[in-house]
Amino acid sequence: MRRGIKFFMLVGAVTILGYSGFSAQSYAAGGKALYQAKCAMCHHSGAASDLIGKGGKDIMTAINEIPMMKMLKGKITENEANDVGKYLQSLKK
């Protein structure tokens, strides 16, 4: 009986996480909004971006090392950079 309860609890947890937006697509969607708000003005939008395929680590490195991007230091978290990276990687064909 306990085994059955544990199984249903596991299925329920997976279902809840799946429906609450924990997916690469939802991170990419959030990353798209962040990209449009903070990056597109210099890097163009969507498929025209020079950053297609870049990841969150690339973005954080650029913010910390490229003088023109240092204005974003402290304004974009590592998690946000990862979301933007997922969006940029979703554009790669």
C-alpha positions as CSV (number, residue, x, y, z in Angstrom):
1,M,0.0,0.0,0.0
2,R,2.8,2.5,0.9
3,R,4.5,1.8,-2.4
4,G,1.3,2.8,-4.3
5,I,1.0,6.0,-2.3
6,K,4.7,6.9,-3.0
7,F,4.2,6.3,-6.7
8,F,1.1,8.5,-6.9
9,M,2.9,11.3,-4.9
10,L,5.8,11.1,-7.4
11,V,3.4,11.2,-10.4
12,G,1.6,14.2,-8.8
13,A,4.8,16.1,-8.2
14,V,6.1,15.5,-11.7
15,T,2.7,16.6,-13.1
16,I,2.7,19.8,-11.0
17,L,6.2,20.7,-12.0
18,G,5.4,20.0,-15.6
19,Y,2.3,22.3,-15.6
20,S,3.9,25.0,-13.5
21,G,6.2,26.0,-16.4
22,F,9.5,24.2,-15.5
23,S,10.5,23.6,-19.1
24,A,13.2,24.8,-21.5
25,Q,10.4,26.4,-23.6
26,S,9.2,28.5,-20.7
27,Y,12.7,29.6,-19.8
28,A,13.3,30.5,-23.4
29,A,10.0,32.5,-23.4
30,G,11.1,34.4,-20.3
31,G,14.5,34.9,-21.9
32,K,12.9,36.4,-25.0
33,A,11.2,39.0,-22.9
34,L,14.4,39.9,-21.1
35,Y,16.3,39.9,-24.4
36,Q,13.8,42.3,-26.0
37,A,13.9,44.6,-22.9
38,K,17.7,44.7,-22.2
39,C,19.6,43.4,-25.3
40,A,17.8,44.0,-28.6
41,M,18.5,47.7,-28.6
42,C,22.1,47.0,-29.4
43,H,22.1,43.4,-30.6
44,H,19.0,43.5,-32.8
45,S,16.0,41.3,-32.3
46,G,15.2,37.7,-33.0
47,A,16.9,35.8,-35.8
48,A,18.9,38.9,-36.8
49,S,20.8,38.9,-33.5
50,D,24.5,38.5,-33.6
51,L,24.2,36.4,-30.3
52,I,22.2,33.4,-31.7
53,G,23.5,30.2,-30.1
54,K,25.2,32.0,-27.1
55,G,24.5,30.7,-23.6
56,G,24.1,32.3,-20.2
57,K,27.8,31.9,-19.4
58,D,28.7,33.8,-22.5
59,I,26.4,36.6,-21.6
60,M,27.7,36.9,-18.0
61,T,31.3,36.9,-19.3
62,A,30.5,39.7,-21.8
63,I,28.8,41.7,-19.0
64,N,31.8,41.4,-16.8
65,E,34.5,41.9,-19.5
66,I,33.2,44.0,-22.3
67,P,33.3,47.7,-21.4
68,M,30.1,48.7,-23.3
69,M,28.2,45.9,-21.5
70,K,29.4,46.7,-17.9
71,M,26.3,49.0,-17.6
72,L,24.3,45.7,-17.2
73,K,26.5,44.4,-14.3
74,G,24.2,43.9,-11.3
75,K,21.1,44.5,-13.5
76,I,20.9,41.0,-14.9
77,T,21.2,38.0,-12.6
78,E,22.9,34.7,-13.6
79,N,19.5,33.0,-13.8
80,E,18.2,35.7,-16.1
81,A,21.3,35.4,-18.3
82,N,20.7,31.7,-18.5
83,D,17.1,32.3,-19.6
84,V,18.3,34.7,-22.3
85,G,20.9,32.1,-23.3
86,K,18.1,29.5,-23.6
87,Y,16.2,31.9,-25.8
88,L,19.2,32.6,-28.0
89,Q,20.0,28.9,-28.3
90,S,16.3,28.2,-29.3
91,L,16.9,30.4,-32.4
92,K,19.9,28.4,-33.6
93,K,19.0,26.2,-36.5
